[in-house]
Amino acid sequence: MPFGIDLFSSPGPATRRPVLDMGGPESACAQVRVALRMGPALDTVSFVLATSRSELAAGDGLTVAMGYADSGAEDLFTGMVSTVSTNIHGQTIVTAGNGGEALARLRINQSFVDMSAGDIITELAGRAGVDAAEIVDGPDLPLYVVDDRAHLLDHIARLAGFSGADITFDAGGGLVCAVSGETPSAVTFAYAASIAAGCLQQSAPLQTPLQSTGEGAAGSDGDDAWPWILADSGAITSGDAGGRVVSVGALRSADAVSGYHEARVADRARMTGAVVIDAPGTPILRPGNVFTIEHDALGGEYVAAEVIHAYSKAAGFLTRVYGWQKVGGGLPGGGL
């Protein structure tokens, strides 16, 4: 046999049958797209039904699970139908959102006194009926004002940023406010085995120095001095002299400003290495998860910022991941 290959006894390539579970509509579903993102961007689900009739209506609950027949479906999304429309071809197009959409629809005016950033986030989530699944505590804030110039999801993202945390939603629709990249790698992708395509963009780090400051005297003149406005904010300033200054009035102590400044520095470091990969459906991967790539040029550890799971009867189950290079992830040199 040429090249030593036995065409009659060599096993064929392994295949896995993708499965979709939506609690009923999957029987008529031609395609579905689940986009999971870090807040304040919204998680969204959109799908097309090959029928002009649908029992779904705006406000109905919706769950989406994807996976494979040999391992079962993994829960991806729990939320509520936002819109239902029918096109001229007799198809029904449905969109849905989760707790992020509920928070983005709500605006309030309220002051919060002597609470941690995490406690305020938990209370804001409760106002929209969203479960607070995991919330980092964050700095203590003597006074924080939530006003209706921004919706609750924006306020929550700002509060999370004080401690360098990101906003995501778990598979059950619960709010997660946690520092990304601190957990072990959830999955490993290898070229020619579990990566269909990929690209890494490395950028020169910004050289502009950063400086962060608050407006209160707590800590330097006693905790009761937090309402004072300092004539000289040097005691509660972090960063490089002459740098671009960001002043946050809600941060009234040196410790709170220092933590916020470290978060700003870490956030800017994300811009130096951005990656996108296409892979067979990987339902366990969510925004905030660490993932590993085994490849000469792209190899290293990354943090997922956006994960798009797509299923169709024509193309099967595919996942696209956008992420940033984890600091200390061990990226080797090399070109694409």
Residue pairs with C-beta under 8 A, 6 or more apart in sequence:
1 7
16 68
16 69
16 70
16 280
17 68
17 69
17 70
18 66
18 67
18 68
18 69
18 281
18 311
18 316
18 317
19 66
19 67
19 68
19 69
19 72
19 73
20 26
20 29
20 32
20 64
20 65
20 66
20 73
20 311
20 317
21 63
21 64
21 65
21 66
21 73
22 29
22 32
22 47
22 62
22 63
22 64
22 65
23 62
23 63
24 55
25 47
25 49
25 54
25 56
25 94
28 49
28 50
28 51
29 47
29 48
29 49
29 50
29 311
30 48
30 49
30 50
30 91
30 312
30 313
31 47
31 48
31 310
31 311
31 312
31 313
31 314
32 45
32 46
32 47
32 48
32 64
32 310
32 311
32 312
33 44
33 45
33 46
33 47
33 308
33 309
33 310
33 311
34 43
34 44
34 45
34 64
34 66
34 76
34 77
34 308
34 309
34 310
35 43
35 44
35 45
35 306
35 307
35 308
36 43
36 76
36 77
36 168
36 169
36 286
36 287
36 306
36 307
36 308
36 309
37 43
37 168
37 287
37 305
37 306
38 166
38 167
38 168
38 180
38 287
38 288
38 305
38 306
39 100
39 153
39 156
39 157
39 160
39 166
39 167
39 168
39 169
40 100
40 104
40 153
40 154
40 156
40 157
40 167
41 100
41 306
42 97
42 100
42 101
42 104
42 153
43 77
43 79
43 97
43 98
43 100
43 101
43 169
44 95
44 96
44 97
45 62
45 64
45 77
45 79
45 94
45 95
45 96
45 97
46 93
46 94
46 95
46 96
47 93
47 94
48 91
48 92
48 93
48 94
49 91
49 92
49 93
49 94
50 91
51 90
51 91
51 92
52 86
52 90
52 91
52 92
53 92
54 84
54 92
54 94
56 62
56 81
56 84
56 92
56 94
57 81
57 84
58 81
58 82
58 83
58 84
59 80
59 81
60 80
60 81
61 78
61 79
61 80
61 81
62 77
62 78
62 79
62 80
62 81
62 96
63 75
63 77
63 78
64 75
64 76
64 77
65 73
65 74
65 75
65 76
65 283
66 73
66 74
66 76
66 281
66 283
66 309
66 311
66 317
67 73
67 74
67 281
67 283
67 317
68 281
68 317
73 283
74 171
74 283
74 284
75 171
75 172
76 171
76 283
76 309
77 96
77 98
77 171
77 173
78 98
78 171
78 172
78 173
79 96
79 97
79 98
79 99
79 101
79 173
80 96
80 97
80 98
80 101
80 102
81 94
81 95
81 96
82 95
82 96
82 97
82 101
83 93
83 94
83 95
84 92
84 93
84 94
85 92
85 93
86 92
86 93
87 93
98 169
98 173
99 125
99 128
99 130
99 131
99 169
99 173
99 174
99 175
100 153
100 167
100 169
102 128
102 129
102 130
103 124
103 125
103 128
103 130
103 151
103 152
103 153
103 156
103 175
104 151
104 152
104 153
104 154
105 128
105 151
106 127
106 128
106 151
106 152
107 148
107 150
107 151
107 152
108 127
108 146
108 148
108 152
109 146
109 147
109 148
110 145
110 146
111 143
111 144
111 145
111 146
112 120
112 123
112 141
112 143
112 144
112 145
112 146
113 142
113 143
114 140
114 141
114 142
114 143
115 123
115 140
115 141
115 144
116 137
116 138
116 139
116 140
116 141
117 137
117 138
117 139
117 141
117 144
117 159
117 160
117 162
117 163
118 135
118 136
118 137
118 138
118 177
119 137
120 141
120 144
120 146
120 159
121 132
121 135
121 138
121 156
121 159
121 160
121 175
121 177
122 132
122 135
124 146
124 152
124 155
124 156
125 131
125 132
125 152
125 156
125 175
126 132
127 152
128 152
130 173
130 174
130 175
131 172
131 173
131 174
131 175
132 174
132 175
132 177
133 170
133 172
133 174
133 175
133 176
134 170
134 174
134 175
134 176
134 177
134 178
135 175
135 176
135 177
136 160
136 163
136 165
136 177
136 178
136 179
137 163
138 159
138 160
138 162
138 163
138 165
139 162
139 163
139 251
139 253
139 255
139 256
139 259
139 260
140 253
140 256
141 250
141 251
141 252
141 256
142 216
142 218
142 226
142 227
142 252
143 226
143 227
143 250
143 252
144 159
144 250
145 250
146 152
146 155
150 158
153 167
156 167
156 175
156 177
157 167
160 166
160 167
160 177
161 260
161 263
161 267
162 248
162 250
162 251
162 256
162 259
162 260
162 263
163 179
163 259
163 260
163 263
164 179
164 259
164 262
164 263
164 266
164 267
165 177
165 178
165 179
165 180
166 177
166 178
166 179
166 180
166 287
166 288
167 175
167 176
167 177
168 176
168 178
168 286
168 287
168 288
169 175
169 176
170 176
170 286
171 286
176 288
178 288
180 287
180 288
180 303
181 288
181 290
181 303
181 326
181 327
183 289
183 290
184 290
185 290
185 291
185 292
185 301
186 284
186 285
186 286
186 289
186 290
186 291
187 282
187 284
187 285
187 289
187 291
187 292
188 194
188 291
188 292
188 293
188 294
189 195
189 198
189 277
189 279
189 282
189 291
189 292
189 293
189 294
190 293
190 294
190 295
191 198
191 293
191 294
191 295
191 298
194 279
194 280
194 282
195 277
195 278
195 279
195 293
195 295
196 277
196 278
196 279
196 280
196 318
197 277
197 278
198 275
198 276
198 277
198 278
198 293
198 295
198 298
199 275
199 276
199 277
199 336
200 273
200 274
200 275
200 297
200 298
200 325
200 336
201 273
201 274
201 275
202 272
202 273
202 325
203 271
203 272
203 273
203 274
204 272
205 268
205 269
205 271
205 272
206 268
206 271
208 243
208 244
209 239
209 240
209 241
209 242
209 243
209 244
210 239
210 240
210 243
210 244
210 246
210 261
210 264
210 265
210 268
211 237
211 238
211 239
211 240
211 241
211 242
211 243
211 244
211 245
211 246
211 261
212 237
212 238
212 239
212 245
212 246
212 247
212 248
212 257
212 260
212 261
212 264
213 233
213 236
213 237
213 238
213 245
213 246
213 247
213 248
213 257
214 233
214 236
214 247
214 248
214 249
214 250
214 251
214 252
214 253
214 256
214 257
215 229
215 230
215 233
215 247
215 248
215 249
215 251
215 252
216 225
216 226
216 227
216 228
216 229
216 230
216 236
216 251
216 252
216 253
217 225
217 226
217 228
217 230
217 235
217 236
217 252
218 224
218 225
218 226
218 252
218 253
219 235
219 236
219 253
219 254
219 255
220 230
220 235
220 236
220 253
220 254
221 228
226 252
226 253
230 236
233 247
235 254
236 251
236 252
236 253
236 254
236 257
237 257
238 254
238 257
238 258
238 260
238 261
238 262
239 261
246 264
248 257
248 260
251 257
251 260
266 327
269 327
270 303
270 324
270 325
271 324
272 325
273 302
273 324
273 325
273 331
274 322
274 323
274 324
274 325
275 293
275 298
275 302
275 321
275 322
275 323
275 324
275 325
276 320
276 321
276 322
276 323
277 293
277 298
277 320
277 321
278 318
278 319
278 320
279 318
279 319
279 320
279 321
280 316
280 317
280 318
280 319
281 309
281 311
281 316
281 317
281 318
281 319
282 309
282 319
282 321
283 309
283 319
285 291
285 304
285 307
285 319
285 321
286 304
286 307
287 304
287 305
287 306
287 307
288 303
288 304
289 303
289 304
290 301
290 302
290 303
290 304
290 326
291 301
291 302
291 303
291 304
291 321
291 323
292 300
292 301
292 302
293 299
293 300
293 302
296 332
296 334
297 332
297 334
297 335
297 336
298 336
299 330
299 331
299 332
300 325
300 326
300 329
300 330
300 331
300 332
301 325
301 326
301 329
301 330
302 323
302 324
302 325
302 326
302 329
303 323
303 324
303 326
304 321
304 322
304 323
305 322
305 323
305 324
306 321
306 322
306 323
307 319
307 320
307 321
307 322
308 319
308 320
308 321
309 317
309 318
309 319
310 317
310 318
310 319
310 320
311 317
311 318
325 331
